[in-house]
Amino acid sequence: MAVTLANIHGGAGKVFAGVTAGASGTPPTYITHTAGVPATGSDIGATQGDTIFSYQNTKKEIEIEQSLAPVKVLTITEITSIEFTALEHTYTTLQWAIDNVGKEDVAGGRAFYFGNGSSILIPTTGCVMVTSMQPDAPTKFIIGVLYKCYIGDAWKMPFRRAGESTFKVTLKGLADLTRNLGDQVGYVRVEK
């Protein structure tokens, strides 16, 4: 087996929220970018550690009495997510981490306020894109996109004397039913 070093990837991921998804299709119209930065959306800022783009098919095995082994398998769910630990406390990142609450960004500061509103809190959803430069081809990127995702975990920000105040963000994917079948959740693309 020959080893192709260009196929070994290593590199940081950048996360962009509020990106405009390309047209639906199979294959879809892929989101364009300049040096890994999409034309729309906001960079969520510096992260620490891994940015993880996750896709999983959950499967169900079918068993029958006449066989000791399963005889068929069905896919019953698709689960997608993007996880990262935010280091910068940008307004964009905090809007995604502290979901659908009152907010303001004025000269005196940024505020997020919440508590027993008079209506149902509908989670914020949007398109999120992760880009990572290919080290052996710096004009090419590995791209991960979720067309419609929402914040999946509680916002927890530690205040500490010895270290940065980071917070974990988990964005969970939903199907965007306005898109074509087969292109409703997202994609991963390795440019060449």
N, C-alpha and C positions, 0 to 999 in steps of 0.2 A: 504494500500500500504506500503510495506516494503521499507525502505530507505537503500541503499547500499552506504556507505560513499566512498568506493573505486571508485565509478563511478563519483564522483565529482572531476573535474580536476582543478588544479591551478598550474601554473608553467611558467617560462620564456621560450620563443622560441629562438632557435639559427638558424641562416640562413647561408646556404652554397651555393655558386654560382659556376657554372662550374662543377657540379656533373655529373658523367656518369650514364645515365638512365639504368635500368635493361632491359632485353629482353622483347619484346612486347608479349602480349597474353591476354586472358580474363579468369582468372585474370593474371595480368602481373607478371614478376619476380620482386619482391620488392627489392629496394636498400638495401644492407646490411650496417651495421654500427657497430662501437665499442663505447659503451657508448654514443650513439647519434651522433657520428662523422662518416660521410661516408668515404670510402677509397679514394675517389677522390673529387676534388673540393676544394674550399678555404672558410674558415670561414670569414664572412664579418666583424666580430668584435662586439664590444659592441653596443647595441641599447638602446633607451630610450622609455618607454611606451610599448604599445601593438604591437606585430607583428600579423598582420591580414591576414589569409589565407581565401580567399573568392571564393565561387562557386555559380553561379546563373543561373538558367534556365529562359529565357525570354519566356513567353507563349502568344499565340494568341487565343482568344476565337472566335468561329465560331457561328454566329447568323443566324437565318432564320426568315422569316416573320411570320411563323406559330407558333412561340414560343416567349414568353416574356423573357425567360431565355436563355442564351447560351446553345447550344446543344452538343458542342464538344470543346475540347481544344487541341492545338498543341504546341509543343516546337519548337521555331523558332531560338533561339540562345543559346549558352552556353558562359558565361562570367566568367573568372577566373582572380585572381590577388593575389599578395603577397605585403603587405604594411608594412613598418617599418620606424622608425626614427633612422638614423645612428648617433652614437656618435663618434665612432673612424673614423679617416680619413685614413683608410688603402688603399693601392694601389688597391686592389681587389674591395673594396667598391666604390672607386671613379671611377674605370673603368666602373662599372655598372651604376653609377649615371650620369656620363658625357659620354654619349653614342657615340661610334664610332668616336672618334676624334684622332688627332695625340697625341702620348703619349711617355714618356720616364721615366725610373726609373734608375737613376744613383747616384753615390756617392754624387753629389752636390744637389740632390733633385728630386722630382717627378714633372713632368710637363704634362699638358694636353693642347694642342693648337688646334685652330679651326678657321675657317673663309673662306668661299667661295673657297673650294677645287676644283680641276679640274675634279672630278667625282661625281657620285651620292653617297650620304652617305647612306649606307645600314645599318640599325639598327643591333646592336649586339644581338644575341639570344643565349640562353643556358638553361640548366636544373638547376633548383633551388630547394633546399630541406630545409624544416623547421622541426626541431626536438624539442620536449618538453618532459622532463622526467615525468613519472607518479609518483606522490609523494608517493603513497601507494605501488608501485612496481618499485623501482629505477633502475632496469635493463630493464624495459619496457618503450617504448616511444610512443608518438603520433607523426606520421610522415605525413607531407604534401609535395607533389611533383608536380611541373609543369615541364613537359618535355621540353617545348620550350617557353620561355618568353622573353620579351623585356622591356626596360625602358619606362614607359608610361607618365611621367610628366617631366616638366622642372626641372633642377637642380638649387636649390636656397639655398645658404649658408649664414646665417646671421653672421655678425661680431659684437660682443657685448662685452661691458665691464663687465656686470654683468650676467654671465652665459656662458654655453658652446655653441660652434658653431655646432649645429646639422643640419642635412638635411634629408628631407623626400625622401624616395625611393618607387616608385610604379612600380612593375613588372607585366605586363599584359600577360596572357597566350595566346598562339596560338596553333592550331592543328598541330601536327607533322605527316604529311601525310605518312611518311615512316613507321609508326607503324600500327598495326592491327586496324581495325574499332572497336570502343568501348574502345580502349586504346590509344587514340591519344592526350589527353590533360594532364592527371595527375591522382593522387589518394590521398586519405587520408586513413591512416591505424592506428588503435588502436591496439597495440601489446598486446597479453595476454599470 
